[in-house]
């Protein structure tokens, strides 16, 4: 034994290369190493074009159907709006009367009481216009001019 080995100093061993694995050949291809199908084939001097299984799929075009569906939906909604909006009640009456607001009255309840066959929203808008009201808060005893239908 050497003197260094006796003192506890041991030289590191030279790394031994790993044994080479045998090369398996594919049938029909000479000299090519067996590789998984997802890995690109390496050819000297050429750049890999990517694996064939990683190519993007062609998606069928569906946007014309979606546009047709959207246009059809818009036409249906517009048609329902025209037919539904055309069936309104009678116009807002021209005759007016002055009434006193009672406890719990609202503009909608006054419109339903004094012009029941007319559209309530139009009558409420006319009451606000006639009395120059901004808010819908009513005070009991307040005199209001309202459109009145009938005798």
C-alpha positions as a printed Julia matrix, in Angstrom:
151×3 Matrix{Float64}:
    0.0    0.0     0.0
    1.04   3.5    -0.64
    1.65   6.07    2.03
   -1.41   8.14    1.02
   -3.67   5.13    1.35
   -2.4    4.48    4.85
   -3.12   8.04    5.98
   -6.74   7.9     4.75
   -6.24   9.81    1.52
   -7.66   7.83   -1.36
   -7.51   9.07   -4.91
  -10.87   9.09   -6.61
  -11.29   6.42   -9.17
  -11.45   7.32  -12.82
  -15.07   7.28  -13.97
  -15.9    4.27  -16.03
  -18.23   4.92  -18.96
  -21.56   3.16  -18.92
  -21.77   0.14  -21.16
  -23.3    0.86  -24.53
  -26.75  -0.51  -25.2
  -27.18  -2.56  -28.31
  -28.87  -0.76  -31.19
  -32.13  -2.32  -32.32
  -33.14  -1.82  -35.9
  -36.67  -1.3   -37.11
  -37.99  -3.46  -39.88
  -37.73  -1.78  -43.22
  -35.42   0.99  -42.02
  -31.79   0.28  -41.91
  -29.59   1.96  -39.36
  -32.33   3.78  -37.47
  -32.55   3.39  -33.71
  -35.89   2.31  -32.26
  -37.62   5.47  -31.09
  -41.08   6.25  -29.78
  -43.55   7.45  -32.45
  -43.89  10.87  -30.79
  -40.23  11.72  -31.16
  -39.11  13.33  -34.4
  -36.73  11.52  -36.68
  -33.31  13.12  -36.72
  -31.77  13.56  -40.15
  -28.38  15.19  -40.52
  -28.58  18.66  -42.06
  -32.36  18.97  -41.84
  -34.51  20.56  -39.28
  -37.26  18.51  -37.69
  -40.73  19.22  -39.09
  -42.39  17.92  -35.95
  -43.98  14.65  -35.18
  -46.89  13.66  -37.43
  -49.11  12.92  -34.45
  -48.51  16.4   -33.03
  -49.9   18.14  -36.11
  -52.91  20.34  -35.36
  -56.29  18.87  -36.13
  -58.5   20.59  -38.62
  -61.65  21.78  -36.9
  -64.8   21.85  -38.94
  -66.15  25.32  -39.66
  -69.2   25.96  -37.54
  -69.39  29.75  -37.56
  -71.92  29.99  -40.41
  -74.35  27.94  -38.34
  -73.73  30.13  -35.3
  -74.33  33.31  -37.31
  -77.55  31.86  -38.74
  -78.71  30.91  -35.24
  -77.95  34.41  -33.9
  -79.77  36.13  -36.78
  -82.78  33.82  -36.36
  -82.92  34.53  -32.63
  -82.82  38.28  -33.26
  -85.66  38.02  -35.78
  -87.8   36.0   -33.36
  -87.24  38.47  -30.51
  -87.97  41.44  -32.8
  -91.14  39.82  -34.08
  -92.38  39.08  -30.58
  -91.61  42.66  -29.56
  -93.56  44.09  -32.5
  -96.57  41.86  -31.98
  -96.51  42.17  -28.18
  -96.01  45.95  -28.26
  -98.81  46.42  -30.76
 -101.37  45.0   -28.32
 -101.43  47.92  -25.95
 -104.44  49.27  -24.16
 -106.37  52.36  -25.08
 -104.5   55.64  -25.37
 -104.12  57.86  -22.33
 -107.39  59.8   -21.78
 -107.45  63.53  -22.49
 -109.96  64.33  -19.74
 -108.4   65.11  -16.35
 -109.65  65.41  -12.81
 -108.09  66.62   -9.58
 -107.98  63.99   -6.84
 -106.55  63.89   -3.34
 -103.89  61.28   -2.57
 -104.9   58.81    0.14
 -102.71  56.82    2.49
 -100.85  54.01    0.6
 -101.58  55.36   -2.89
  -98.94  55.07   -5.59
  -98.86  56.49   -9.09
  -99.48  53.01  -10.5
 -102.51  52.45   -8.26
 -103.94  55.87   -9.24
 -103.39  55.02  -12.92
 -105.16  51.67  -12.5
 -108.08  53.27  -10.61
 -108.76  56.25  -12.94
 -107.72  54.86  -16.35
 -108.02  51.05  -16.1
 -108.17  50.32  -19.83
 -105.07  52.39  -20.65
 -101.49  51.25  -20.28
 -100.38  51.93  -16.7
  -96.85  53.11  -17.6
  -98.17  55.7   -20.06
 -100.73  56.97  -17.55
  -98.06  57.25  -14.81
  -95.84  59.23  -17.2
  -98.8   61.55  -18.0
  -99.52  62.08  -14.27
  -95.85  63.01  -13.69
  -96.0   65.4   -16.65
  -99.25  67.07  -15.55
  -98.1   67.57  -11.95
  -94.38  68.19  -12.66
  -93.34  65.3   -10.38
  -89.76  64.05  -10.4
  -89.96  61.3    -7.78
  -92.69  58.76   -7.12
  -93.1   59.58   -3.42
  -96.61  60.77   -2.68
  -97.81  62.52    0.46
 -101.37  61.82    1.69
 -103.68  64.8     1.06
 -101.65  66.07   -1.91
 -103.91  67.19   -4.79
 -102.98  65.57   -8.13
 -104.29  66.05  -11.64
 -104.86  62.61  -13.21
 -106.22  61.47  -16.58
 -109.7   60.02  -16.23
 -111.5   57.67  -18.59
 -115.28  57.24  -18.75
 -117.99  59.41  -17.18
